[in-house]
Amino acid sequence: MRAYGMNTVTGRFRIAGIWEGISLLLLVFIAMPLKYFADISSAVAILGMIHGILFPLYLIALVHVGLVKKWKISLWIMGLLAGLLPFGTFVFESYLRKRDWQ
C-alpha cells in the first residue's frame, strides 16, 4: 500500500524526505556555486536557513517512522546517511517503497 499523504507516518516521512532532498540539492548545486564562482553569498544564507529547518524535520520524521515501523538499526543508519548525501533521500525512499515500507 502506497502512502503519499500527510495522514500517515510513511506519507509524512516521504514528504519530509522530498523537501529535505530538494533543499540539499539546491544548496549544493545552486547556492554553493553562486557563492564561490559568482560571489553571491545571499543564496547560501537563504537556502542554508531553509535546509537548516528542513533537515531536523526530516530527522524527526525518520525517528517517527522508524519507531512506528520498528526498523532495524541498519535502516536507521541508512536513513541518516540518506539525509546527508545529495539525492540520498530520493534513493532511500525508493528503496523503502520497493520493500513496502518495512
Secondary structure, DSSP 8 states (H G I E B T S, - for coil): ----STTSHHHHHHHHHHHHHHHHHHIIIIIHHHHHHH--THHHHHHHHHHHHHHHHHHHHHHHHHHHHT--HHHHHHHHHHHHSTTHHHHHHHHHHHTTT-
